[in-house]
């Protein structure tokens, strides 16, 4: 996907590079606890379940479902196109493993709770932003 | 049972500056207007004030979000303080007042002046605060919680709240027509508040025809930035009897947060931290939701007031839409008058403290044209959304 000139990017640092740059390899990566196998998001220095310190990035399938959405109509930033869909996606790997994103590859009106989605990445240079598209055509 | 320590506190003074769009006033001056009014209202002099509390403290960014911090107000009034606090990592805006209650209860201070001051209307009129400060040139880099929202163009709390509202609509069948009643009720009540920003009538048709901001929220679901300041004096209760007004005692506070402290990671997408703060409030009182005579519930977005109604047990979980449907139940003459000053939706975004001010005014019987009938005895004031939530149960002694 072509980068959008208006996408505000994160500040990349060693603690979040796995997430924001995993897309270069086509992977959506989260920290995972080696001891109890819990996935973490956002990244943290210890596992919130077992307090284990041995955490390493691991790729998820990139599949999930929309648990909520909103279609934004307001121009918060000059020059942006509206409307667009903001989604909360829960990943297939773990209940509650969730992130905010955008629904792409379909009209924003196709957003609905329960929609099955998969990740695709927008190459923004230093960051690959994980966005989601419907698994089947809406 | 352990003593409910906040009952040693009372709210003895109320003050508010002028409130409006782009007043062009010096924010500290506006703050002092409210502070001096509250001190006078309490029948005190500034030499009596020995505590100071505010939310969020001085903050240069975003512009307009804070009109004054603790040192500025202390210095401007040459206060001699025994205790003070100012900060943003609190159980919502009213967290500063909860702290003040505990300070007087613990004997650290006798009279704590609490204030919240904003000048967002003037700030936005002067070029806008913009998302994360990025208007021109190189875009900023998102950090902290914004790292998980801005790259996805979720710039505004309107977007974040909308995700909860949408989920509530989905799980419980809540409708825009029902949600509208929060905004329409606020507008009707604003007609009785000379300081309210929007006082002209608003119909359901107007609401439904308004521009969408972030579905299901439209323009009238979002509050209006203003310039203005609110102040209250929290006193040791035994000193309150000497004041010129009926005593408004603090019955209980709620400050809990048990879920993850963020907008996007909260466990239940139909509630927010207000679920936990509200539950704690009732754990600390023998009163029940049905005993409450007036509710002043944060409506930075209409959905937040709906969520507070449910969290506080005025209706069952998921039943907020049906509870407000038609608007009669939450009208000034209804069984639970809501946001009697017009809320922030029509009254202006005084950011939480306006609700507490109004709750006290109603309990005193000083509501004027908007006074709820029947001499209300018990009121709830609540503020916050997302991971922020704090609330107080107040009683007229």
Interface residues (C-beta under 8 A of the other chain):
Chain A: X6 X7 X8 X9 X10 X11 X16 X41 X42 X67 X68 X69 X70 X71 X72 X73 X74 X76 X77 X78 X80 X83 X84 X86 X88 X96 X98 X99 X100 X101 X102 X113 X127 X129 X131
Chain B: X130 X131 X132 X134 X135 X139 X140 X141 X142 X143 X147 X148 X149 X150 X151 X152 X153 X154 X155 X156 X158 X159 X162 X163 X164 X165 X166 X167 X170 X211 X212 X213 X214 X215 X216 X217 X264 X265 X267 X269
